[in-house]
């Protein structure tokens, strides 16, 4: 049986690479809550989930507040890709289970 790939983020703090918790249902919900609001871009959608992903690590909220725009953009881009991978995966699973009304 194949195991699902756990998707994480990484961030360097004082020369040490810190890996986040795996993307999970809670992170997805944090992103989806914002995604369903009108006029939200991917950075707005990701900003609540990035701190959650690093809870309990050396990447504290203070570290994230002091991160450069480039660093935060990279984290959000990576998290957005994970989110999209999950959404596309869910969509593909649903489409396999949907039967054609024409009985195809």
Secondary structure as GFF3:
##gff-version 3
##sequence-region A 1 104
A	DSSP	beta_strand	10	13	.	.	.	ID=ss1
A	DSSP	beta_strand	16	19	.	.	.	ID=ss2
A	DSSP	alpha_helix	25	35	.	.	.	ID=ss3
A	DSSP	alpha_helix	42	53	.	.	.	ID=ss4
A	DSSP	alpha_helix	61	65	.	.	.	ID=ss5
A	DSSP	alpha_helix	69	97	.	.	.	ID=ss6
###
